[in-house]
Amino acid sequence: MRIPSTTTLLSGLLALAATQPASAQPLTDVEASALRASVDRQAPALTALANDVWKLAEVGFREEKSSARLQADLKAAGFRIDKGVDGMPTAFIATAGSGGPVIALLAEYDALPGLSQAAVPEQQAVPGSAAGHACGHNLLGAASVSAAIALKEWLAKSGTPGTVRLYGTPAEEGGFAKAFLARDGLFRDVDVALSWHPSDRNSASQGQMLSVINGKFHFTGVPSHAAAAPERGRSALDGVEVMNVAVNYLREHVPQEARIHYTITNGGDQPNIVPANAESFYYARHYDPAVTLDIWDRIKNAAQGAALATGTKVSVELIGGSYGTLPNYTLGKIADRYLRQTGGFSYSAQETAYAQKITASLPQGGRESGGPETVADFVEGSRTPASSDVGDVSWVTPTLQISTATWVPGTPPHSWQAASASGTSIGVKGALLAAETLALTGAELFRSPEEIAAAKAEFDKARGPNYHYRAMVGDQKPALDYTRK
């Protein structure tokens, strides 16, 4: 599979300083206030949805109850629901309205394994739970649902033509559902996609994220008694460990922006048995997908060398991969305007006390910049050393991604502090701000075809002439059992 390099595709992207078309139709203050009020009326439902999904804490492709919970709210609001789309049982598409333009919102709801955490400012797992929403996807899904419902109501009341469509996308944390949806053409008729992500700050800046590829390396050896007959065994765990050594030496010889990380998901049964089976789980990342794939090939070579050195066999199970995001400044500037109009939010006295304890638990006491009350300066061309399958969506249709301060300033994603805040009123306040901003941005786009045209023109120019999207997941089916051990 050949993936085109984004180096030339992104060159000159900063020169695409989008300006608001003269015929754009921003919402009046009265209209904006009415739409915010529509979202605010949903605050109890948003809170209940976010908290329910937070408590369920289901991992990728196993979010049966979480997916059903989002669908229930959308169905009650009058959306048409398509379940189990594209061969993924927990994926769905909810649709309201008719005709064009078609504006999509993206919802996620998978939790992270091994990060169970109560909604308290001390590290404390939830009894009986092995996963936690340490990336705030419970909030992400709930806010997107609220924005979609508000836009549906606005379309009906204003008589504006158009279709609002919410994509329920499972397994963002390693399953790459959006990449499969993009590959299989499910965004083909979408004019614009709107998304957001929990964070420790409010921002509509648009930047590039890392492309990523991941997979599991299955080593097979020969079992034997580790003391009585070790010479008769061939350790699959030795294969895993020799591979890890080789890859760790590889780190010196990859571009500075590259990221490689792994975990041993199976190290054998017990020490007195030479392990017949062992497994490692690897990720490789870089901003340029062509570089990511080259690094992946070198990791696979390290696995083959390790198998040869240890007398074992190895097979590779590709889980998936995704592009880095293609920023769209036209959309970002519209969202930035509404994010600033809506403003940030403040903590209550109880929330302040909670935040102070969280801050004390963070390395170096957290960070002074950012936070719930301010909106970060709008920046073009930034780079974020993280990945998301939103990237694939952004290469098939103009896509917006904003962030709001659902976490205490300085909180890193994938931490117990993030999982904790995602189950609190602080997280809900940030989610409400996101829902309002997405709803306002969507409403303006629905009645401003010129702005959609400008976003598409920027999108086409950024991708370059004759660009053809080819998914990094290739032609494989979704790895629905990738979180099972």
C-alpha positions in Angstrom: 0.0 0.0 0.0 1.4 3.3 -1.1 0.4 6.4 0.9 1.3 9.8 -0.6 3.5 12.0 1.5 1.9 15.1 3.1 5.1 17.1 3.0 4.2 18.7 -0.4 0.5 18.6 0.3 0.9 20.8 3.4 3.5 23.1 2.0 2.1 26.5 1.6 -0.8 25.7 3.9 0.0 28.7 6.2 -0.5 31.0 3.2 -4.2 30.0 3.1 -5.3 32.7 5.5 -9.0 32.3 5.1 -11.2 35.5 5.3 -14.9 35.6 5.9 -16.8 35.8 2.6 -18.6 39.1 2.1 -21.9 37.3 1.8 -21.5 35.2 5.0 -24.4 35.4 7.4 -23.3 35.4 11.0 -26.0 34.9 13.6 -27.4 38.0 15.2 -27.0 38.4 19.0 -30.7 37.5 19.4 -30.3 34.4 17.3 -27.1 33.3 19.0 -28.7 33.8 22.4 -31.7 31.7 21.4 -29.4 28.9 20.2 -27.3 28.9 23.3 -30.5 28.8 25.3 -31.5 25.7 23.3 -28.3 24.0 24.3 -28.6 25.1 27.9 -32.1 23.6 28.2 -30.4 20.3 27.4 -27.9 20.7 30.3 -29.7 18.1 32.5 -29.8 15.6 29.6 -26.2 16.3 28.7 -25.1 15.8 32.3 -27.0 12.6 32.6 -25.7 11.2 29.3 -22.1 12.1 30.1 -22.3 10.7 33.6 -23.9 7.4 32.4 -21.3 6.8 29.8 -18.5 7.8 32.3 -19.8 5.1 34.7 -20.1 2.5 31.9 -16.5 3.0 30.8 -16.6 0.5 27.9 -13.5 0.1 25.8 -13.2 0.1 22.0 -15.7 -1.8 19.9 -17.3 -3.1 23.2 -19.3 0.1 23.9 -22.7 -1.6 23.5 -24.4 0.2 26.3 -22.7 3.5 25.7 -23.6 3.5 22.1 -27.2 2.5 22.9 -27.4 5.3 25.5 -26.4 8.0 22.9 -28.8 6.5 20.3 -31.7 6.7 22.8 -31.3 10.4 23.3 -31.1 11.1 19.6 -34.1 8.9 18.8 -36.1 10.6 21.5 -35.3 13.9 19.8 -36.6 12.6 16.4 -33.4 11.5 14.7 -33.4 8.5 12.3 -30.9 5.9 13.5 -28.9 3.5 11.4 -27.3 1.0 13.7 -24.2 -1.2 13.3 -22.9 0.7 10.3 -19.9 -0.4 8.2 -19.6 -3.8 10.0 -19.0 -2.2 13.4 -21.8 -3.1 15.9 -21.3 -0.1 18.1 -21.1 2.4 15.3 -24.2 4.3 14.2 -25.4 7.3 12.2 -28.2 9.6 13.3 -29.9 11.9 10.8 -32.4 14.8 10.9 -33.6 17.3 8.3 -33.4 16.9 4.5 -31.5 18.2 1.6 -28.2 20.1 1.6 -26.0 21.2 3.0 -25.1 18.1 5.0 -23.2 19.0 8.2 -21.8 16.1 10.3 -20.9 16.0 14.0 -18.6 13.4 15.4 -19.2 11.5 18.7 -16.9 9.2 20.6 -17.7 7.1 23.7 -14.9 4.6 24.2 -12.9 4.4 27.5 -9.2 3.5 28.1 -8.3 0.2 29.6 -6.4 0.2 32.9 -7.4 3.7 33.9 -10.4 3.2 36.2 -10.8 6.3 38.4 -13.4 7.7 40.7 -14.5 11.3 40.4 -12.3 12.4 43.3 -9.1 14.4 43.5 -7.0 11.4 44.7 -6.0 8.4 42.6 -8.7 5.9 43.4 -10.0 3.2 41.1 -13.7 2.4 40.8 -14.4 -1.0 42.3 -15.3 -3.6 39.7 -14.2 -1.3 36.8 -11.0 -1.8 34.7 -11.3 1.2 32.4 -11.9 4.9 32.6 -12.7 7.9 30.5 -9.2 9.4 30.8 -9.6 11.1 27.4 -13.1 12.4 28.2 -15.0 10.6 25.4 -18.0 10.5 27.6 -18.1 14.3 27.5 -17.2 14.3 23.8 -20.2 12.1 22.8 -22.7 13.9 25.0 -21.8 17.4 23.8 -22.0 16.4 20.2 -25.4 14.8 20.8 -26.6 18.1 22.4 -25.2 20.2 19.5 -26.9 17.9 17.0 -30.3 18.2 18.7 -30.0 22.0 19.0 -29.2 22.2 15.3 -32.1 20.0 14.4 -34.5 22.2 16.4 -32.9 25.3 14.8 -33.4 24.0 11.3 -37.0 23.3 11.9 -37.8 26.6 13.7 -35.9 28.7 11.2 -37.1 26.9 8.1 -33.5 26.5 6.9 -32.9 23.6 4.5 -30.2 21.1 5.4 -29.3 17.8 7.1 -27.6 17.4 10.4 -26.0 14.0 10.8 -24.3 12.6 13.9 -21.7 9.9 13.4 -21.4 7.6 16.4 -17.8 6.4 16.1 -16.4 3.8 18.4 -12.9 2.7 19.3 -11.0 6.0 18.7 -8.4 4.7 21.2 -6.8 2.3 18.7 -9.6 0.9 16.7 -9.8 3.7 14.0 -13.5 3.5 13.3 -13.5 6.8 11.5 -10.8 5.6 9.2 -13.0 2.7 8.1 -16.0 5.0 7.7 -13.9 7.4 5.6 -12.4 4.6 3.5 -15.8 3.1 2.8 -17.3 6.4 1.6 -19.7 7.2 4.5 -18.6 10.8 4.5 -18.9 11.2 0.7 -21.9 13.5 0.8 -20.9 15.5 3.9 -20.1 19.2 3.2 -18.5 19.9 6.6 -17.6 17.9 9.7 -17.6 19.5 13.2 -15.8 17.9 16.1 -14.2 18.8 19.4 -12.1 17.2 22.1 -11.8 17.6 25.9 -8.7 19.5 27.1 -7.4 21.7 29.8 -8.0 24.9 27.8 -10.5 26.5 25.4 -9.2 26.9 21.9 -10.4 26.9 18.3 -6.8 26.9 16.8 -6.4 24.5 13.9 -3.3 22.4 13.7 -1.8 19.2 12.4 -1.7 16.0 14.5 0.5 12.9 14.1 -0.4 10.1 11.7 -0.3 6.7 13.4 -0.2 3.0 12.7 -0.5 0.2 15.2 -0.5 -3.6 15.4 0.3 -6.7 17.4 3.3 -9.0 17.0 2.5 -12.6 17.9 5.6 -14.7 18.6 5.3 -18.5 18.7 8.0 -20.7 20.3 8.4 -24.3 21.7 7.3 -24.9 25.3 9.5 -26.9 27.6 10.4 -27.3 31.3 12.4 -24.2 32.1 14.7 -26.0 34.5 14.7 -29.7 33.5 14.9 -29.2 29.7 15.4 -25.6 28.7 17.5 -26.6 25.7 14.4 -28.1 24.2 12.4 -24.9 24.4 12.3 -21.8 22.2 11.0 -18.8 24.1 8.4 -16.7 22.4 9.0 -14.1 25.2 12.7 -14.0 24.2 11.4 -13.1 20.7 9.3 -10.2 22.1 12.2 -8.9 24.3 14.8 -9.1 21.5 12.5 -7.3 19.2 12.0 -4.6 21.9 15.7 -4.1 22.2 16.1 -3.8 18.4 13.3 -1.2 18.2 14.7 0.7 21.1 18.0 1.0 19.2 16.0 2.1 16.2 14.9 5.2 18.0 18.2 7.0 17.4 17.7 6.7 13.7 14.2 8.0 13.1 13.1 11.7 12.6 12.9 13.7 15.7 9.1 14.1 15.5 8.6 10.3 15.4 7.0 8.4 18.3 7.3 4.7 18.9 5.7 3.0 21.9 4.7 -0.5 22.9 3.5 -2.8 25.7 3.8 -6.5 26.2 0.3 -7.8 26.1 1.3 -11.5 26.7 4.5 -12.6 28.3 3.8 -16.2 28.9 2.1 -18.1 31.7 4.5 -18.9 34.5 8.3 -18.8 34.9 8.9 -22.6 35.0 7.5 -23.0 31.5 9.4 -21.8 28.4 6.7 -19.5 26.9 5.2 -20.9 23.7 3.3 -17.7 23.0 4.0 -14.1 23.6 2.7 -10.8 22.1 3.6 -7.1 22.0 1.5 -4.2 20.9 3.2 -1.4 19.0 2.4 2.1 17.8 4.4 4.3 15.4 3.7 7.9 14.7 4.9 10.9 12.6 3.3 13.9 11.0 3.9 12.5 7.6 2.2 9.2 7.0 4.8 8.1 4.5 7.4 8.4 7.3 5.1 6.5 9.7 4.8 3.6 7.2 8.6 3.5 6.7 9.2 3.3 10.4 6.5 0.6 10.6 8.4 -1.5 8.0 11.6 -1.2 10.0 9.7 -2.3 13.2 8.5 -5.3 11.3 12.0 -6.1 10.2 13.1 -5.9 13.8 10.4 -8.5 14.6 11.6 -10.8 11.9 15.2 -10.5 13.1 14.2 -11.2 16.6 12.3 -14.4 15.5 15.4 -15.6 13.6 17.7 -14.9 16.5 15.5 -16.8 19.0 14.4 -19.7 16.9 10.7 -18.6 17.0 8.1 -17.5 14.5 6.4 -14.1 14.4 3.2 -12.9 12.7 1.9 -9.3 12.5 -1.7 -8.3 13.1 -2.3 -4.8 11.7 -4.9 -3.1 13.9 -5.2 0.1 12.0 -3.8 3.5 11.2 -4.9 7.1 10.5 -3.7 10.3 9.0 -2.8 13.4 10.9 -5.4 16.1 10.8 -5.6 18.5 7.8 -6.4 21.9 9.4 -9.1 24.1 8.0 -8.7 27.8 9.0 -12.0 28.9 7.4 -13.9 26.7 9.8 -11.5 27.5 12.7 -12.1 31.2 12.5 -15.8 30.9 12.5 -15.7 28.6 15.6 -13.1 30.9 17.3 -15.5 33.9 16.9 -18.4 32.0 18.6 -16.1 30.5 21.3 -15.0 34.0 22.3 -18.6 35.3 22.2 -19.8 32.5 24.4 -16.8 33.0 26.6 -15.2 30.6 29.1 -16.6 29.7 32.5 -15.6 29.8 36.2 -15.4 27.3 38.9 -17.7 27.2 41.9 -16.1 27.2 45.4 -16.5 23.4 45.5 -14.9 23.0 42.1 -12.1 25.3 43.0 -11.2 23.2 46.0 -11.3 20.1 43.8 -9.1 21.8 41.2 -6.5 22.8 43.8 -6.1 19.2 44.9 -5.8 18.0 41.3 -3.2 20.7 40.6 -1.2 19.6 43.7 -1.1 16.1 42.3 0.3 17.1 38.9 4.0 17.2 38.0 5.4 20.7 38.7 2.0 21.7 40.1 0.3 21.9 36.7 0.5 24.8 34.4 -0.4 28.5 34.9 -1.6 29.2 31.3 -4.9 28.1 29.9 -7.9 27.2 32.0 -11.6 27.5 31.9 -12.1 31.3 32.0 -10.0 32.2 29.0 -9.9 31.4 25.3 -6.5 30.8 23.8 -5.2 32.9 20.9 -6.2 31.5 17.5 -3.1 29.9 16.0 -2.5 28.6 12.4 -0.1 25.8 11.6 0.4 24.4 15.1 1.5 20.8 15.6 0.1 18.5 18.3 2.0 15.3 19.2 -1.1 13.2 19.4 -3.2 11.2 17.0 -6.9 10.8 16.2 -8.9 9.0 13.5 -10.5 12.4 13.0 -7.5 12.9 10.8 -9.0 10.6 8.1 -12.2 12.5 8.1 -10.3 15.8 7.6 -8.8 14.4 4.4 -12.1 13.5 2.9 -14.2 16.6 3.9 -13.4 20.0 5.5 -13.2 19.3 9.2 -13.2 21.5 12.3 -11.8 20.4 15.7 -12.0 22.6 18.8 -11.2 22.0 22.5 -12.7 23.2 25.7 -11.4 23.1 29.3 -13.0 20.0 30.7 -10.0 19.3 32.8 -8.0 21.2 35.4 -5.2 23.3 33.8 -2.0 21.2 33.3 -3.9 17.9 33.2 -2.5 15.5 30.6 -4.8 13.3 28.7 -4.7 9.6 29.5 -4.1 10.3 33.2 -6.1 9.5 36.3 -6.6 13.2 36.8 -8.3 13.5 33.3 -10.5 10.5 34.1 -11.5 12.0 37.4 -12.5 15.4 36.0 -14.4 13.8 33.1 -16.9 12.6 35.7 -17.3 15.9 37.5 -19.3 19.2 37.0 -16.1 20.8 35.6 -16.1 18.3 32.7 -19.8 19.0 32.1 -19.3 22.8 32.0 -16.6 22.3 29.4 -18.8 20.0 27.4 -21.7 22.5 27.4 -19.3 25.2 26.1 -18.3 22.8 23.3 -21.9 22.0 22.5 -22.8 25.7 22.3 -19.8 26.6 20.1 -20.5 23.7 17.7 -24.2 24.5 17.4 -23.5 28.2 16.7 -20.9 27.3 14.1 -23.1 24.8 12.4 -26.1 27.2 12.3 -24.0 29.9 10.6 -22.7 27.3 8.1 -26.2 26.0 7.3 -27.3 29.4 6.1 -24.0 30.6 4.6 -23.2 28.4 1.6 -20.4 30.8 0.7 -18.6 29.9 3.9 -18.9 26.2 3.1 -17.6 26.9 -0.4 -14.6 28.8 1.1 -13.9 25.9 3.5 -14.0 23.5 0.5 -11.7 25.7 -1.6 -9.2 25.8 1.2 -9.5 22.1 1.7 -8.9 21.3 -2.0 -5.9 23.7 -2.2 -4.4 22.1 0.9 -4.7 18.6 -0.4 -3.2 19.6 -3.7 -4.1 18.7 -7.3 -5.1 15.2 -8.2 -5.0 14.1 -4.6 -6.6 10.7 -3.9 -7.3 9.6 -0.4 -6.1 6.1 0.5 -6.7 4.8 4.0 -3.8 3.6 6.0 -6.0 0.7 7.2 -5.8 -0.7 3.7 -8.6 -3.1 2.8 -8.8 -5.0 6.1 -11.9 -5.2 8.2 -12.1 -3.5 11.6 -10.3 -5.4 14.4 -13.4 -5.7 16.6 -11.5 -7.8 19.2 -8.3 -5.7 19.5 -9.0 -4.8 23.1 -9.5 -8.4 24.2 -6.6 -10.3 25.6 
